[in-house]
């Protein structure tokens, strides 16, 4: 029996959550170090997962399969393709930065002197619990197992948003508590509604497999094998309804317009590290699941829904960017920017090209790193000033140049500046979209212009100009712990922007499998040749036939 690497990788932060929660109340520092050490150990295991993954091997690797609820065909099945492997690595990479950045976020303050109001142990234990659930979600190859952890992660996130919200609230602590409660409940209700719709689709999928195979199953591999052999077929209307049940849940989690409205509230009211946990880690489960479950289980319905999904993605890109331009709150600006970026990711997924889907996967990774860099440095800035309103800043680069410099790099990565990692992914998404849907590709480029506008305006209003406020004059630069958070993230943005090949080599085979699932080939490229005039068409080499 092979070593259950994926199980251990997911179990380690869960054990860390229990151990951290068990630290005595008076030993807050010990709880922090416990969380940090467990998150670093998880990162080591995730690196082993990535190292052991063979891009030239089978589709799902490091697999585990055990009977669980045999009467209902539910199995404990784990396995990763290239996309799942890099997403687990991203999750494990970001959690230590989240822990280190939130080192003092749960400490009792003057307005809440009793530690029971902000239990440090609970705060860090909840972060580790979310990490464990997200890792299982990226590794699950049983639909029901995925559903359980897809929903379970909502509970710790609810308490992180509502119980450990941002103290820098302009309306005061009492109003801030009300806003945090509202944001947490809205987050929970939106995602629970999506989960209930998905549950109906999960039950429907089981009924279809039980009817046609004799025994119901939730195994992705069994369903795929049955469909390829012709044992399992779905009526058109059945496949479309099941697709919609899954897609709505994933679109809410992602989030996609018009089911996005919970995100600005949640990110605005959460602490900066928890906001990173939301948009850089948890929300990625939604876009990842579109690739693995929507396209993998329902290829015909995915093709049918593509025009509408692309239209919604374009609205997300432009809507999110336009609202980001008009924001007065730093954290809400980053939230609306993320809505725009998730529009790019979903556009790449449903462009149904290898460049688009490969770019979308890289976008998930690079957006996670760039958002973490920008939001965590913004959190350091907000904690110093005690306000998250843009108008309360100005001239910061004169008194805290390192803080301003790292904030600038995070912002430039957010607008996909060439040379930084997000540029690679955004370029691939646009190229992949344009090759099949040129009008959508052209419209999406407007998001790049708007991103430059809101990022540069944010930097200009907060960092440049004269120092007009006494609070800014006394603002210290980044300290050692904060540098340990900001500098590695900035370095990753530069290194991966210049050399993304290690990731693309892992991701590309998984993208090829997904393209084969939906029976799509890349559009025939055009190249100038003398004997045929301006353009000659050379078929793209790809497995699978064309399915329009």
C-alpha positions as CSV (number, residue, x, y, z in Angstrom):
1,X,0.0,0.0,0.0
2,X,1.5,3.3,-1.1
3,X,1.9,6.2,1.4
4,X,-1.3,8.3,1.5
5,X,0.4,11.6,0.8
6,X,-2.7,13.6,-0.1
7,X,-4.5,12.5,3.0
8,X,-1.6,13.4,5.2
9,X,-1.2,16.7,3.5
10,X,-4.8,17.6,4.2
11,X,-4.8,16.0,7.7
12,X,-1.8,18.0,8.9
13,X,-3.5,21.4,9.0
14,X,-6.5,19.8,10.6
15,X,-4.4,18.3,13.3
16,X,-2.7,21.8,13.6
17,X,-6.1,23.4,14.0
18,X,-6.9,21.1,17.0
19,X,-3.5,21.6,18.5
20,X,-3.7,25.3,18.2
21,X,-7.2,25.5,19.6
22,X,-6.0,23.4,22.6
23,X,-3.2,25.9,23.6
24,X,-4.0,27.5,27.0
25,X,-5.8,30.8,26.7
26,X,-3.0,32.8,28.3
27,X,-0.4,31.5,25.8
28,X,-1.4,33.4,22.7
29,X,2.1,33.5,21.3
30,X,2.4,29.7,21.5
31,X,-0.8,29.4,19.6
32,X,0.5,31.7,16.8
33,X,3.8,29.7,16.6
34,X,1.8,26.4,16.5
35,X,-0.3,27.7,13.6
36,X,2.8,28.9,11.7
37,X,4.8,25.7,12.2
38,X,1.9,23.5,11.1
39,X,1.3,25.7,8.0
40,X,5.0,25.5,7.1
41,X,5.0,21.7,7.5
42,X,1.9,21.5,5.2
43,X,3.8,23.6,2.7
44,X,6.7,21.1,2.7
45,X,4.2,18.2,2.1
46,X,2.5,20.2,-0.7
47,X,6.0,20.7,-2.3
48,X,6.4,16.9,-2.1
49,X,3.1,16.5,-3.9
50,X,4.2,18.8,-6.6
51,X,7.6,17.2,-6.9
52,X,6.1,13.7,-7.1
53,X,3.6,14.6,-9.8
54,X,4.7,13.4,-13.2
55,X,3.3,15.5,-16.1
56,X,3.9,12.6,-18.4
57,X,2.1,10.2,-16.2
58,X,-1.6,9.3,-15.8
59,X,-4.3,11.9,-15.4
60,X,-4.9,11.4,-11.7
61,X,-1.9,10.6,-9.6
62,X,-1.1,9.9,-5.9
63,X,-4.6,8.3,-5.9
64,X,-6.3,6.9,-2.8
65,X,-9.6,5.0,-2.8
66,X,-11.4,3.5,0.1
67,X,-15.0,2.4,0.7
68,X,-16.9,4.9,2.8
69,X,-20.7,4.8,2.5
70,X,-21.0,1.7,0.4
71,X,-24.8,1.6,0.3
72,X,-24.8,5.0,-1.5
73,X,-21.8,4.5,-3.7
74,X,-19.7,7.1,-1.8
75,X,-16.0,6.5,-1.6
76,X,-13.1,8.3,0.0
77,X,-11.2,8.9,-3.3
78,X,-8.4,11.4,-3.7
79,X,-6.2,12.1,-6.7
80,X,-4.6,15.1,-8.4
81,X,-4.1,16.1,-12.0
82,X,-1.7,19.0,-12.8
83,X,-4.3,21.6,-12.0
84,X,-5.1,20.1,-8.6
85,X,-1.5,19.8,-7.7
86,X,-0.6,23.4,-8.4
87,X,-3.8,24.6,-6.5
88,X,-2.8,22.6,-3.5
89,X,0.7,24.1,-3.7
90,X,-0.8,27.6,-3.9
91,X,-3.0,27.0,-0.9
92,X,-0.1,25.7,1.2
93,X,2.1,28.5,0.0
94,X,-0.3,31.3,1.0
95,X,-1.4,30.1,4.4
96,X,2.0,30.8,6.2
97,X,1.8,34.3,4.9
98,X,-1.8,34.7,6.1
99,X,-0.8,33.5,9.5
100,X,2.3,35.7,9.7
101,X,0.4,38.8,8.5
102,X,-2.5,38.2,11.0
103,X,-0.1,37.8,13.9
104,X,-1.8,40.5,16.0
105,X,-5.2,40.5,14.4
106,X,-6.8,38.4,17.1
107,X,-5.1,40.0,20.0
108,X,-7.4,41.7,22.5
109,X,-7.4,45.5,22.2
110,X,-8.5,48.3,24.5
111,X,-12.0,48.2,23.2
112,X,-12.1,44.4,23.9
113,X,-9.8,43.8,26.8
114,X,-11.0,40.3,27.5
115,X,-9.4,37.6,25.3
116,X,-12.7,35.8,25.0
117,X,-13.8,38.5,22.5
118,X,-10.8,37.8,20.2
119,X,-9.6,34.3,21.1
120,X,-6.2,34.0,19.3
121,X,-6.3,30.3,19.4
122,X,-9.6,30.2,17.7
123,X,-8.6,32.6,15.0
124,X,-5.5,30.6,13.9
125,X,-7.3,27.3,14.4
126,X,-10.0,28.3,12.0
127,X,-7.5,29.4,9.3
128,X,-5.8,25.9,9.5
129,X,-9.2,24.2,9.3
130,X,-10.1,26.1,6.1
131,X,-6.7,25.1,4.7
132,X,-7.4,21.4,5.4
133,X,-10.9,21.6,3.8
134,X,-9.6,23.4,0.7
135,X,-6.9,20.9,0.1
136,X,-9.4,18.0,0.2
137,X,-11.6,19.9,-2.2
138,X,-8.7,20.2,-4.7
139,X,-7.9,16.5,-4.3
140,X,-11.3,14.9,-4.2
141,X,-12.3,12.7,-7.1
142,X,-15.5,11.6,-5.6
143,X,-18.3,14.1,-6.2
144,X,-20.0,13.6,-2.8
145,X,-16.7,13.9,-0.9
146,X,-16.0,17.1,-2.8
147,X,-19.5,18.4,-1.9
148,X,-19.1,17.8,1.8
149,X,-15.8,19.8,2.0
150,X,-17.1,22.4,-0.5
151,X,-19.9,23.2,2.0
152,X,-18.0,22.5,5.3
153,X,-15.5,25.3,4.6
154,X,-18.3,27.8,4.9
155,X,-18.5,27.4,8.7
156,X,-15.0,28.4,9.7
157,X,-15.1,31.2,7.1
158,X,-18.3,32.5,8.6
159,X,-16.7,32.8,12.0
160,X,-13.5,34.4,10.6
161,X,-15.5,37.1,8.9
162,X,-18.1,37.7,11.6
163,X,-16.0,37.1,14.7
164,X,-12.6,38.5,13.7
165,X,-13.5,41.4,11.5
166,X,-11.5,44.5,10.7
167,X,-11.2,47.0,13.6
168,X,-10.5,49.9,11.2
169,X,-14.2,50.9,10.7
170,X,-15.0,54.5,10.1
171,X,-18.4,54.3,11.8
172,X,-17.1,53.0,15.1
173,X,-16.9,49.6,16.8
174,X,-20.6,49.0,17.3
175,X,-21.5,49.8,13.7
176,X,-18.5,47.8,12.6
177,X,-19.8,44.8,14.5
178,X,-23.1,45.1,12.8
179,X,-21.5,45.3,9.4
180,X,-19.3,42.3,10.1
181,X,-22.3,40.3,11.1
182,X,-24.2,41.4,8.0
183,X,-21.2,40.4,5.8
184,X,-20.8,37.0,7.4
185,X,-24.5,36.1,7.2
186,X,-24.6,37.3,3.5
187,X,-21.6,35.2,2.7
188,X,-23.1,32.2,4.4
189,X,-26.6,32.5,2.8
190,X,-25.3,33.0,-0.7
191,X,-23.0,30.1,-0.6
192,X,-25.5,27.8,1.2
193,X,-28.1,28.6,-1.4
194,X,-25.6,27.6,-4.1
195,X,-24.7,24.5,-2.1
196,X,-28.4,23.4,-1.8
197,X,-28.8,23.7,-5.6
198,X,-25.7,21.7,-6.1
199,X,-26.9,19.0,-3.6
200,X,-30.0,18.5,-5.8
201,X,-27.7,18.1,-8.8
202,X,-25.5,15.6,-6.9
203,X,-28.5,13.5,-6.0
204,X,-29.6,13.7,-9.7
205,X,-26.2,12.5,-10.9
206,X,-26.4,9.5,-8.5
207,X,-29.9,8.7,-9.8
208,X,-28.7,8.8,-13.4
209,X,-25.7,6.5,-12.7
210,X,-27.9,4.1,-10.7
211,X,-30.4,3.9,-13.4
212,X,-28.0,3.2,-16.2
213,X,-25.1,1.4,-14.5
214,X,-27.2,-0.6,-12.0
215,X,-25.2,0.8,-9.1
216,X,-25.0,4.5,-8.3
217,X,-21.6,6.1,-8.1
218,X,-20.0,9.5,-7.5
219,X,-16.5,8.5,-8.7
220,X,-15.3,10.8,-11.4
221,X,-13.1,8.1,-13.0
222,X,-15.9,5.5,-13.1
223,X,-18.3,8.1,-14.6
224,X,-15.7,9.1,-17.2
225,X,-15.0,5.5,-18.1
226,X,-18.7,4.7,-18.4
227,X,-19.4,7.7,-20.6
228,X,-16.4,6.9,-22.9
229,X,-17.5,3.3,-23.3
230,X,-21.1,4.3,-24.0
231,X,-22.5,2.6,-20.8
232,X,-23.6,5.9,-19.4
233,X,-25.5,8.5,-21.5
234,X,-27.5,11.5,-20.4
235,X,-30.5,13.0,-22.1
236,X,-29.8,16.5,-23.2
237,X,-32.2,18.2,-20.8
238,X,-30.9,16.0,-17.9
239,X,-27.3,16.9,-18.6
240,X,-28.2,20.6,-18.8
241,X,-30.1,20.7,-15.6
242,X,-27.3,18.9,-13.7
243,X,-24.8,21.2,-15.2
244,X,-26.7,24.2,-14.0
245,X,-27.0,22.8,-10.5
246,X,-23.2,22.5,-10.3
247,X,-22.4,25.7,-12.2
248,X,-24.6,28.0,-10.1
249,X,-22.9,26.8,-6.9
250,X,-19.4,27.3,-8.4
251,X,-20.4,30.7,-9.9
252,X,-21.4,32.0,-6.4
253,X,-18.2,30.7,-4.9
254,X,-16.1,32.2,-7.7
255,X,-17.8,34.8,-7.7
256,X,-19.4,35.6,-11.1
257,X,-21.7,38.5,-11.8
258,X,-24.6,38.7,-10.8
259,X,-24.1,36.4,-7.8
260,X,-21.0,38.3,-6.7
261,X,-22.4,40.8,-4.2
262,X,-21.4,38.9,-1.1
263,X,-17.7,39.3,-1.9
264,X,-17.2,43.1,-1.4
265,X,-19.0,42.9,2.0
266,X,-17.0,39.9,3.1
267,X,-13.6,41.3,2.0
268,X,-14.4,44.8,3.3
269,X,-15.3,43.6,6.8
270,X,-12.8,40.8,7.2
271,X,-9.2,41.4,8.3
272,X,-6.7,41.7,5.4
273,X,-5.4,38.1,6.0
274,X,-8.9,36.7,6.0
275,X,-9.7,38.7,2.9
276,X,-6.7,37.0,1.2
277,X,-8.0,33.6,2.5
278,X,-11.4,34.4,0.8
279,X,-10.3,35.5,-2.6
280,X,-6.9,33.9,-3.1
281,X,-7.8,30.5,-1.6
282,X,-11.5,29.7,-1.0
283,X,-12.9,31.3,-4.1
284,X,-10.5,29.4,-6.3
285,X,-12.3,26.2,-5.4
286,X,-15.2,27.6,-7.5
287,X,-13.2,28.1,-10.7
288,X,-11.2,24.9,-10.2
289,X,-14.5,23.0,-9.9
290,X,-15.8,24.4,-13.2
291,X,-12.8,22.8,-14.9
292,X,-13.0,19.5,-13.0
293,X,-16.7,18.9,-12.6
294,X,-18.7,21.1,-15.1
295,X,-16.5,20.4,-18.1
296,X,-15.5,16.9,-17.0
297,X,-19.0,15.6,-16.1
298,X,-21.2,17.6,-18.5
299,X,-19.2,18.4,-21.7
300,X,-22.3,18.8,-23.9
301,X,-24.0,21.1,-21.5
302,X,-20.8,23.1,-21.0
303,X,-20.7,23.6,-24.7
304,X,-24.3,24.6,-24.8
305,X,-23.9,27.1,-21.9
306,X,-20.6,28.7,-23.2
307,X,-22.1,31.8,-25.0
308,X,-24.0,32.8,-21.8
309,X,-21.1,32.1,-19.5
310,X,-18.7,34.1,-21.7
311,X,-21.2,37.0,-21.7
312,X,-21.4,36.9,-17.9
313,X,-17.6,36.7,-17.6
314,X,-17.3,39.8,-19.8
315,X,-19.8,41.7,-17.6
316,X,-17.8,40.6,-14.5
317,X,-14.6,41.9,-16.1
318,X,-16.0,45.3,-16.9
319,X,-18.4,45.7,-14.0
320,X,-15.8,44.8,-11.4
321,X,-13.2,47.1,-12.9
322,X,-15.5,50.0,-13.2
323,X,-16.7,49.8,-9.6
324,X,-13.1,49.4,-8.5
325,X,-12.3,52.8,-10.1
326,X,-15.0,54.5,-8.1
327,X,-14.2,52.9,-4.7
328,X,-13.2,55.0,-1.6
329,X,-12.4,52.0,0.5
330,X,-9.0,50.2,-0.2
331,X,-10.3,46.7,0.6
332,X,-13.5,47.0,-1.3
333,X,-11.4,48.3,-4.3
334,X,-9.4,45.1,-4.2
335,X,-12.6,43.1,-3.8
336,X,-14.1,44.6,-7.0
337,X,-10.8,44.1,-8.8
338,X,-10.9,40.4,-7.9
339,X,-14.4,40.2,-9.4
340,X,-12.9,41.5,-12.6
341,X,-10.1,39.0,-12.4
342,X,-12.4,36.1,-11.8
343,X,-14.2,37.1,-14.9
344,X,-10.9,36.6,-16.8
345,X,-10.5,33.2,-15.3
346,X,-14.0,32.0,-16.2
347,X,-13.6,33.5,-19.7
348,X,-10.4,31.5,-20.2
349,X,-12.1,28.3,-19.0
350,X,-15.1,28.6,-21.3
351,X,-13.1,29.8,-24.3
352,X,-12.6,26.1,-24.8
353,X,-9.0,26.5,-26.1
354,X,-5.8,25.1,-24.6
355,X,-4.3,28.6,-24.3
356,X,-7.5,29.9,-22.5
357,X,-7.7,27.1,-20.0
358,X,-4.0,27.0,-19.4
359,X,-4.0,30.7,-18.9
360,X,-7.1,30.4,-16.6
361,X,-5.2,27.9,-14.4
362,X,-2.1,30.1,-14.2
363,X,-4.4,33.1,-13.5
364,X,-5.8,31.3,-10.5
365,X,-2.3,30.8,-9.1
366,X,-0.8,34.2,-10.1
367,X,-3.9,36.1,-9.0
368,X,-3.7,34.4,-5.6
369,X,-0.1,35.5,-5.2
370,X,-0.6,39.1,-6.5
371,X,-3.8,39.6,-4.4
372,X,-2.0,38.4,-1.3
373,X,0.9,40.8,-1.9
374,X,-1.4,43.8,-2.5
375,X,-4.0,43.0,0.2
376,X,-1.5,42.1,3.0
377,X,0.6,45.2,2.4
378,X,-2.7,47.2,2.3
379,X,-3.5,45.6,5.7
380,X,-0.2,46.8,7.1
381,X,-1.0,50.2,5.8
382,X,-4.6,50.2,7.2
383,X,-3.5,49.0,10.7
384,X,-1.0,51.9,10.9
385,X,-3.5,54.6,10.0
386,X,-6.6,53.0,11.6
387,X,-8.7,53.6,8.5
388,X,-9.2,51.9,5.2
389,X,-10.6,55.0,3.4
390,X,-8.3,56.2,0.6
391,X,-9.0,59.8,1.4
392,X,-7.3,59.3,4.8
393,X,-3.9,58.7,3.2
394,X,-1.4,60.6,1.0
395,X,2.3,61.0,0.9
396,X,3.1,57.6,2.5
397,X,6.0,57.0,0.2
398,X,7.9,59.9,1.8
399,X,7.8,58.3,5.3
400,X,7.5,54.6,4.5
401,X,9.2,54.0,1.1
402,X,9.6,50.2,1.5
403,X,5.9,49.9,2.3
404,X,5.0,52.1,-0.6
405,X,7.4,50.1,-2.9
406,X,5.9,46.7,-2.1
407,X,2.4,48.1,-2.4
408,X,3.3,49.4,-5.8
409,X,4.7,46.1,-7.0
410,X,1.5,44.3,-5.8
411,X,-0.6,46.9,-7.6
412,X,1.4,46.6,-10.8
413,X,1.0,42.8,-10.7
414,X,-2.7,43.3,-10.2
415,X,-2.8,45.3,-13.5
416,X,-0.8,42.6,-15.2
417,X,2.4,44.6,-15.9
418,X,4.7,42.7,-18.3
419,X,7.5,41.0,-16.4
420,X,5.2,40.1,-13.5
421,X,3.5,36.8,-13.2
422,X,-0.2,37.8,-13.8
423,X,0.8,39.2,-17.3
424,X,1.6,35.7,-18.5
425,X,-1.8,34.3,-17.5
426,X,-3.9,37.2,-18.7
427,X,-2.1,37.2,-22.1
428,X,-2.8,33.5,-22.5
429,X,-6.5,34.0,-21.6
430,X,-6.9,36.8,-24.1
431,X,-5.1,34.9,-26.9
432,X,-7.1,31.8,-26.2
433,X,-10.3,33.7,-26.2
434,X,-9.6,35.7,-29.3
435,X,-8.7,32.6,-31.3
436,X,-12.2,31.3,-30.9
437,X,-14.3,34.3,-29.9
438,X,-12.6,37.4,-31.3
439,X,-15.3,39.9,-30.2
440,X,-15.2,38.6,-26.6
441,X,-11.4,38.9,-26.7
442,X,-11.5,42.5,-27.8
443,X,-14.1,43.4,-25.2
444,X,-12.1,41.8,-22.4
445,X,-9.1,43.9,-23.2
446,X,-11.0,46.9,-21.8
447,X,-10.5,45.3,-18.4
448,X,-6.8,45.8,-18.8
449,X,-7.2,49.6,-19.3
450,X,-9.5,49.9,-16.4
451,X,-7.2,47.9,-14.2
452,X,-4.4,50.4,-14.9
453,X,-6.7,53.2,-14.0
454,X,-7.9,51.9,-10.6
455,X,-4.4,50.7,-9.5
456,X,-2.6,53.8,-10.5
457,X,-5.3,56.1,-9.0
458,X,-5.1,54.1,-5.8
459,X,-1.3,54.4,-5.6
460,X,-1.4,58.1,-6.4
461,X,-4.0,59.0,-3.8
462,X,-2.5,56.9,-1.0
463,X,1.3,57.1,-1.6
464,X,2.2,60.3,-3.5
465,X,1.8,64.0,-2.8
466,X,2.6,65.9,0.3
467,X,2.1,64.5,3.8
468,X,-0.9,66.4,5.1
469,X,-2.0,64.3,8.1
470,X,0.0,63.9,11.4
471,X,-0.9,60.2,11.5
472,X,1.0,59.7,8.2
473,X,4.0,61.7,9.5
474,X,4.5,59.2,12.3
475,X,3.9,56.1,10.2
476,X,6.7,53.5,10.5
477,X,8.0,51.5,7.6
478,X,7.6,47.8,7.3
479,X,9.0,45.8,10.2
480,X,10.9,42.5,10.1
481,X,7.8,40.3,10.3
482,X,6.0,42.4,7.7
483,X,9.0,42.3,5.4
484,X,9.1,38.5,5.8
485,X,5.5,38.5,4.4
486,X,5.9,41.1,1.6
487,X,9.3,40.4,0.1
488,X,8.9,36.6,-0.8
489,X,5.5,37.4,-2.4
490,X,7.1,40.2,-4.5
491,X,10.0,37.9,-5.4
492,X,7.6,35.2,-6.5
493,X,5.7,37.6,-8.8
494,X,9.0,38.6,-10.5
495,X,10.4,35.0,-10.8
496,X,7.2,33.4,-12.1
497,X,6.7,36.4,-14.4
498,X,10.1,35.8,-16.0
499,X,10.1,32.0,-15.8
500,X,6.6,30.4,-15.7
501,X,7.7,27.2,-17.5
502,X,7.8,24.9,-14.5
503,X,4.1,25.5,-13.8
504,X,3.0,25.4,-17.5
505,X,4.7,22.0,-17.9
506,X,2.6,20.6,-15.0
507,X,-0.7,22.3,-16.0
508,X,-0.7,21.7,-19.8
509,X,-1.3,17.9,-19.8
510,X,-4.3,18.4,-17.5
511,X,-5.6,21.0,-19.9
512,X,-5.3,18.6,-22.7
513,X,-7.4,16.1,-20.8
514,X,-10.1,18.7,-20.2
515,X,-10.1,19.7,-23.8
516,X,-10.5,16.0,-24.7
517,X,-13.4,15.7,-22.3
518,X,-15.4,18.5,-24.1
519,X,-14.2,17.1,-27.5
520,X,-12.7,20.4,-28.5
521,X,-9.6,21.2,-30.5
522,X,-7.9,24.5,-30.8
523,X,-9.0,26.7,-33.7
524,X,-6.9,26.3,-36.8
525,X,-4.1,28.9,-36.7
526,X,-3.6,31.3,-39.6
527,X,-0.2,31.9,-41.1
528,X,0.9,33.8,-44.3
529,X,2.2,31.6,-47.1
530,X,3.2,32.6,-50.6
531,X,1.3,29.8,-52.5
532,X,-2.0,30.5,-50.9
533,X,-2.1,34.2,-50.6
534,X,-2.4,35.9,-47.2
535,X,-3.5,33.0,-45.0
536,X,-3.2,29.2,-45.0
537,X,-4.8,27.0,-42.4
538,X,-2.8,24.5,-40.5
539,X,-4.8,22.1,-38.2
540,X,-3.9,22.2,-34.6
541,X,-2.6,18.9,-33.2
542,X,-4.8,17.8,-30.4
543,X,-6.5,14.7,-29.1
544,X,-10.2,14.4,-29.5
545,X,-12.5,15.6,-32.2
546,X,-14.2,18.9,-32.8
547,X,-17.6,19.2,-31.2
548,X,-19.5,22.4,-32.0
